[in-house]
Amino acid sequence: MWSIFPRNQFNQENLKQRYKQAQQLLIWRDFGWSLRDLQVLLRHKLDLSDDHLGSPTFKILWQNALTSKPAKELLTILLNMAALPDDLSGDLADNQFLVGRFSADLAPDDAFWSQLAELVHLAFPAGSLSQPDELAKKVHQLRYVISSQQAQYVRQHFRKADMTDGQALARFLKGKRQERRWRKNFDFTLTESARLHNKVSFEEGEIIYPDGQMSVNIKILLGFHTEFILDSQGNFLNEVDAEKVSQKGIINGASFNYASRNDSRHRQLDINPVKVHDPQFRKLACKGYRSPNNGKVRLLKKPVDYEHSYFNKRGLYAVDNRSPKKLIDKETRSFKRQIKNIIKPHV
C-alpha cells in the first residue's frame, strides 16, 4: 500500500495524513480495486472517504476501469460496493441501507446508468443472465435497488411538502424531451406497455388488487434503461422501496432495464431472468397474481384466453367496460397533462 504514495517530505503532519489516506484506500481495496486503480485516485484531490456508488471518487475509478477491466470483474467490484446480499429481503431497513450505498446526487439520467447497462450486455451474452449463477442472480436483483434509488432521487430533489411522487416526477420531467413521432432523439417515453405492471388476482371471478386498492399503474421510461411505475394515487411502485413497503410495489414495481430497447435482448436481460433469479420475498408475494395476456384478437389457441386479454373491454381485467389498455391510456394522458401544466422548477 505504501508504495503507491508519492514521495513527500517526511514530517509528522505528512505521516498522519498518509496514514488516514491509507486507511481509506484499504476500504476501496477490500471492494476489489487494485493498487494500480487506487494509485489513480492519489493523482486527484478527492474525498477518499466517499465510497458511495456514483460519487466523484467512484466515477474516477469507474471511467478508468471501463476500458481496462473485464466486464464481470468490474461488475463484481460494483456489487461489492453496493453491499448486495445473496438474496434481497424486502425489509424497509435493508432497502434503505442498500439505496444508501448510492450517491444521493446520482441522477436517473446520469451517463453511469447507460454505461452499466452496456457492461451487463457485454458480460452476459445471449441468455446467460438466466443461468443459475450467483453473479447473474445479484446483477438481476440489482435492478430493483437501482429503480428504488432513482425514485428516491426524484423524491429528495423534486418533491415538496404535500406533493405526491407523481407530481415530483412531473417536475423532474418538465423541460425534458418527450417522445414524439417526428423526434429522432428524446429523453423519455410514456408509450411502452405497462401490461406486466398491472398484475391482479381473482377470487370467484372478482378482481383482487394488491393491498386491496384498485389501481391503474403507468410506466415512464427515461432512455429506456430507467423505469418509473406510478399507481393511480401518484405513488412510486418499487420492489425494494426505501420509503414505504407495499404489496403493490413488490408485485408491480419498477425495475431498471439493462437492454436499450424492447427487443430480444430485453427479453434475455430483463424478462427471462425474473423466473430464475427473483428474490424469495417477491416470489411469495406474487403467488396467484397475474398480468393480462397480450392477446389482441379472439382467434387465440384457447378462446377462454381472450377473457384475460389486455385489450378486452369485457374481460376479467376490465373495469366499467374499459380494457386494461384503455384504463392505462387514460391514466397516462392525465400524467401528460400534469407535466404540461406544471411550472418549470428551478432547482
N, C-alpha and C positions, 0 to 999 in steps of 0.2 A: 504493500500500500504506500509506504513512504517514498518509494522510488518514483512515483508519478508526480510528486510535488516539485515545483520549480525551486531552484536553489536561491534562497533569500539569506539575507544577513541573519546570523544566528543571535537571537536575544530572547529573553523570557516572554515578551509580548508575542513575537512571531511563533514561538513554541506553543503558547496557549491557543492561538488562532488555528495553527496547523492541527493540533490535537482535536479541536472542535470540528474542523472540516473532515478529518479522518473518521471521526465517529459518524458523521452524517453520510459520508461516502460508503461506509460499511453497510448502511441500511440499503443503499442503492445496489451494492454488490450482492446482497442477500436476495434481491429480486431476480438476479441473473445477469445484470450488466457486468461486462468485463472491465478489467483495469484500463484497457485501451479506451473503452467507452467513457469511463469516468475521467480519464485524462482530458477528454474534450470539454467536460464541464469546468475544469480548472482554468481553461482559457477564457471563460466568460465569467463576469461578475454576477452570479445568480444566487438566489436563495436555495442553498442545498438542502435546507430542512423542508422545503415544499415538495413532497413526493406524491402529490395528487396527479392522477391522470389528466393530462391537458394543461398542466401548469407550464409556465415558461421554461422551467428547468427540464421538465419531462420532454417538451417539444424539441429542445436541442438534441437530446439523445435520440428521440424518435426519428427526426429527419435524417440524422446521420446513419441510423440503423436501417432505414428503409432500403437503402442501396447496398448495404454491407452484410446484412444478416439473412439467413434463410427464413422463409415466411413462418414456419412452425416454431422456430426458435424465438422469434420476436413475439409471436402470439403467446407463447409460454411465459415470457417475461411480463407481458401486459396482464395476463391472468393472475400472475403472482402479485403484481401491483394492485390489481383490483380486489385481491383477497377473496376471490370467488371460492366458495366451499364445493365439496364434491356434489352436493345437491342443494338447491335453494330451499329454504324453509318456508318462505312466505310470511314469516313473523315480522311485525312492524319494526321492532328494534333492529333486526337483521337487515331489513330493507333499507332503513335509514343509514346504517353503517356502510352498506355496500354503495349506495348512492353517494355517500360522503367521501368515498375514495376518489371521486372525480372532482376536478376543479369546479367551483361554483360559477366560474366565468366561462366555462366551455359551452359555447352556444350550439344550438341544434343544427345550424348551417355552417359550422366550422369545417375547414378542409380536412381536419383529422378524421372525420367520420367516413368520408369517401375513400380516404387512404386506408383506413381499417377494413372497409368492405373489400377493397381491391386485394388486400393482404389475405383475407379469408378466401377470396376467389382463387388466388394462386395456391394457397395451402391445401385446398380441398377440391380437386378436380372431379368432374362427373358427379357421381352420387356418394362420394366418400365421406361427406359430412353426416350421412345417415348410418355409417358403420358403427358397431359397438366399440367405441374408443373413448378414453377418458378426456383427451384433449378436445375431441369433437363435441362431446357432451357439454363441456364447460363453455366452448365457443358458442354453442347453441343457446345455452341458458344466459350467457352474457347479453343476448339481445333484449331480454326482459329488463335487466338492470339499466341498460342504455336508454331504453324508452322511458323508464322512470326518471332517470337523471335529466333527460331532455324536457319532460313535463315539469320537473322541479325547477329547471332554469326559467321556464316561462312564468311559473308561479312567483319565483323570487324577484325577477326583474321586471315583470309587466303587470302583475296582479295587485290592484289596490284594495283597500278595505271594502267589503261588501261586494266585491266582484266575483263572478264565477270563473272557473278555469277557462270556459269558452270565451268569455269576454276578454280575459288576459291573452288568450291565443289570438283573438281578433286584433288586439293591439300589436302583438308581435308580428302578425302577417301584414298589417297595414303598411302600404308602401312597397311591398314585395310584388313581384310579377306573378299573377295568376295564369294558369294555363288557358290559352285561347286558341282557337283553330288557326288563326293567322300567325301565331307566335312560334318560332322555332325554338326559342330559349325562354324558359320560365322558371320561377322559383318554387312554386307549389301547385298542387292539383287537388281538386275535390271530386274528380271523375272516376277514380279507381273504386272498384266494387268493395262494399263493406259487408258483403254477404257472410263471410266467415266470422264476423264480429257481432253477429246477431243470433247467437245460439239461445235456444229456449228448450224447455222440457214440456212434456204433455202428460196430463193425468185425466183419464176418461174423456179425451178429446179436447180438454181445456188447456190453454197456454199457461205454462208456469214460467214466469220470468225470474232470472237470478235476483236474489234479495226481495222477491215478491213485488217488484216495482216495474210496471210497464215502461219499457224504454226502447227508443229507436236510436241506434248508435251509428254515427257517421265517421268516415275516415278522411283524414287530411294527410297528404304526403308532401314532404319537403325534399326535393331532389331524389325522390323515390325511397332513399335509404331511411330517412327519418319519418316515423309514423306516429300520428296522434289519433286517438279514438275518443270521441266525445259522446256522452249519453244525452238523452232528451233534457235532462236537468242542467246541462252545461258542465258536467264533471268529467275530468280525465279518467279514462279507464286504463289501469295498469295492473299487470300480474303481481308485481312486487312494489306497489306504490309506497312512497316514503312519507306520505301524509295520512292516508287512511286506507285500511284494508277492507275490500268489499268483495262479495261473491261475484258480482257482475264484472268487476275489474279482473279478477282471477280468470274468469271464464271467457270474457270478451275483450280483454285488454290489448294494448298496442305491443308490437314487437319490431324492433329495428330490423330493416331488411339488408341483407348482405348483397343481394342481387341489385342490378341497376335498372331493371325494367321487368315487366310482367311477362316473362318468357320461361323457357325450360330451366334456365339457371335459377330462376326464382323458386321453382318447384324443388329443385335439388338442394338449394341452400336455405330456404326459408319455410317451406311447407312440409316436405317429407321428413326432415329431422324431428318434427314435433312428436310423432308417434314413438320414436326411439329414445329421444333424449329429454323429454319434458320432465320437470321436477315432479316428485311424487305427490306433493300437496296439490298441484294443479290437475294431475290425472284424476285424483279423487274428487276434486271439486267439479270437474267437467263430466263426471259419470252421469249418463242419462240426458245430457244436453247435446243438442244437435243443431247445426246451421241448416237453413233451407238448401235444397239442391239447386243445381244450375239449369234444370230442365226448362227450356223456353217454349216447347210445343207439347201437345198432348200425345204425339206419336212417340212415346217412350217405350222401352222394352216392357215395362210394367206400368199399365195405366194408373195404378194407385200412386206411382211416384209423383205424378203431377199434383197430388194433394200436398206434397211437401215442397213445391216449387217456389223459388224466389220471385217468380213472375205471375203467380196465380192469385188473382184478387178474391177468389172464393176458397182458397186452400186453407190448410191448417194454420199457416203462419200469417194469414191475412187478418187485418183489423178494419172493421167498418167498410168492407168491400174494397179495400186497398191492399195491393200486394206489398210484401216487404220492400220490393224495389221502389214502388211509388211512395211508400212511407219515408224511406231513406232519402229519396229525391226531394221530398217536401222539406225535410229537416235540413238538408244540405242547402237548399235555396234560402232558408231562413238564416243560416250561418253566413252565407254570401252577403246577404243584406246587412248583417251585423258588421262585417268587415267594411263594407261600403260606407256605412253611416257613421263609423267611429272617427273621431278626430285623431289625426296622426299624432302619436305620442312623441314626446321629447324626453329621451332617457339618456 
